[in-house]
Amino acid sequence: MASIKCIVVTPEATALEQEADFIALPLFDGELGVDVGHSPLIGRLGLGELRLKTGGNISRYYIDGGFVQIADDVVSILTEAAVPAAELNVAEEERRLAEAQEQAADSPERFEQRKRAVNQARARLRIAFRA
Amino acid sequence: MANARALDKRRKAVRNIRKITRTMELIATARFKKAMDRASAASAYTRQITQLVSDLANSGLEVTHPLLEYREEVKQAKLLTLTANRGLCGGYNGSVLRLARKHWTKLTAEVESVGLEVSGKRGITGFRHTGIEIENSFTHFDDQPTFAEVEAIASRYLDDYKHGRLDRLDVAYTMFVSSSKQVAVVETLLPLGALAIDSGPAADAESNESAGESMYEFLPSAESILEEVVPASFKVKLFKCFLDAAVSEQISRMVAMKSATENADDMISSLSSRYNRARQSQITGEIMEIIGGVEALES
């Protein structure tokens, strides 16, 4: 059976290079499912969960924004961080969320910064819960 | 003739130093390999982003972004200098500092307000000696800079640039050309100028092709993606500077320690031959004395 190749690169390393039957990506406005033979696409990613279905197994990763490029059954994901869901820990992510919410938001830039940090922590927490 | 014992002592000292330099060489070699692996792992991202940019360009999109445009009036500039935390790496720190200082004088002549940021203890002390005030300094970058650390700095620059607190960012660092060549360079990272990150000839050729239809569908739109790509490519460019600097540091330490070890070897052999000669002449002298004493007794 044909499969899709999924490559996840971060600035530090190639985080993942693997074949999968089905891939779900966190796009900027919601999830996108990619099956074999998807049309070519370049898209912006949001914060969220990347799921790879191979056989009966599902592996999950947290993806920290970035881009996706789909062509010829190859899905390349460029992101600043990709963390396997198994490495996320609910208690730690809750602490991270609390920390993010503590941040001062006394100027528009700081507010943006805080918003991003909070969203990041929330996305991580969500995945940690599910794992 | 120097006395044999003093020579022996010196030889022992040189031997000890040789042991140290030899160990440092081995450590630097191991670290260099690690740093090199990291740098090559990071190049995958650079390649992908270059590919993305050329695909965007192929879609007929006008590549414009505030970060790419030169500002007419440069009021505030910043010079970031990347040096090592430790010495004993030959001319590595010296050549970056020399270049940075030269660039600093040029920059201060052109721009009214210039800030200096330095990474690495060697650079900090170096600039302190010349009396140039350092605005910001980092010492937490070692031979393996992480992206998260660099990203924090990069986003600060991006923020400053966006809000008009910064018009130009130059980075002085040691570029890694090959394992036998590293050059200290000054690069202007903001404004970014051209987007392609050391794009190979292939990527250039691609983007030069007539902007026909692209097979890609863009979500949400090519413009919006470009908006995100530009800061990302700036961050990765800055990260690459840090990686290059780290690799170059290890390699120049390795080379410096290798030649130090070789010099110690030379010194040991020359001291050894001097020591042997001194010892021999001491023995000859003693024999002469004994013979002289015997002859005196006989007569």
HADDOCK unambig.tbl for C-alpha pairs under 7 A between the chains (distance, minus, plus):
assign (segid A and resid 9 and name CA) (segid B and resid 44 and name CA) 6.77 0.50 0.50
assign (segid A and resid 9 and name CA) (segid B and resid 45 and name CA) 5.65 0.50 0.50
assign (segid A and resid 10 and name CA) (segid B and resid 45 and name CA) 6.02 0.50 0.50
assign (segid A and resid 11 and name CA) (segid B and resid 42 and name CA) 5.12 0.50 0.50
assign (segid A and resid 11 and name CA) (segid B and resid 45 and name CA) 5.35 0.50 0.50
assign (segid A and resid 11 and name CA) (segid B and resid 147 and name CA) 6.72 0.50 0.50
assign (segid A and resid 11 and name CA) (segid B and resid 236 and name CA) 6.49 0.50 0.50
assign (segid A and resid 12 and name CA) (segid B and resid 38 and name CA) 6.75 0.50 0.50
assign (segid A and resid 12 and name CA) (segid B and resid 41 and name CA) 6.35 0.50 0.50
assign (segid A and resid 12 and name CA) (segid B and resid 42 and name CA) 4.74 0.50 0.50
assign (segid A and resid 12 and name CA) (segid B and resid 147 and name CA) 6.41 0.50 0.50
assign (segid A and resid 13 and name CA) (segid B and resid 41 and name CA) 4.62 0.50 0.50
assign (segid A and resid 13 and name CA) (segid B and resid 42 and name CA) 5.12 0.50 0.50
assign (segid A and resid 14 and name CA) (segid B and resid 41 and name CA) 6.46 0.50 0.50
assign (segid A and resid 14 and name CA) (segid B and resid 44 and name CA) 6.83 0.50 0.50
assign (segid A and resid 40 and name CA) (segid B and resid 215 and name CA) 6.37 0.50 0.50
assign (segid A and resid 40 and name CA) (segid B and resid 216 and name CA) 4.88 0.50 0.50
assign (segid A and resid 40 and name CA) (segid B and resid 217 and name CA) 6.23 0.50 0.50
assign (segid A and resid 41 and name CA) (segid B and resid 216 and name CA) 4.71 0.50 0.50
assign (segid A and resid 41 and name CA) (segid B and resid 217 and name CA) 4.50 0.50 0.50
assign (segid A and resid 41 and name CA) (segid B and resid 218 and name CA) 5.86 0.50 0.50
assign (segid A and resid 42 and name CA) (segid B and resid 216 and name CA) 6.25 0.50 0.50
assign (segid A and resid 42 and name CA) (segid B and resid 217 and name CA) 6.09 0.50 0.50
assign (segid A and resid 42 and name CA) (segid B and resid 218 and name CA) 4.98 0.50 0.50
assign (segid A and resid 42 and name CA) (segid B and resid 219 and name CA) 6.28 0.50 0.50
assign (segid A and resid 43 and name CA) (segid B and resid 218 and name CA) 5.67 0.50 0.50
assign (segid A and resid 43 and name CA) (segid B and resid 219 and name CA) 4.47 0.50 0.50
assign (segid A and resid 43 and name CA) (segid B and resid 220 and name CA) 6.63 0.50 0.50
assign (segid A and resid 44 and name CA) (segid B and resid 219 and name CA) 6.40 0.50 0.50
assign (segid A and resid 44 and name CA) (segid B and resid 225 and name CA) 6.11 0.50 0.50
assign (segid A and resid 78 and name CA) (segid B and resid 45 and name CA) 6.80 0.50 0.50
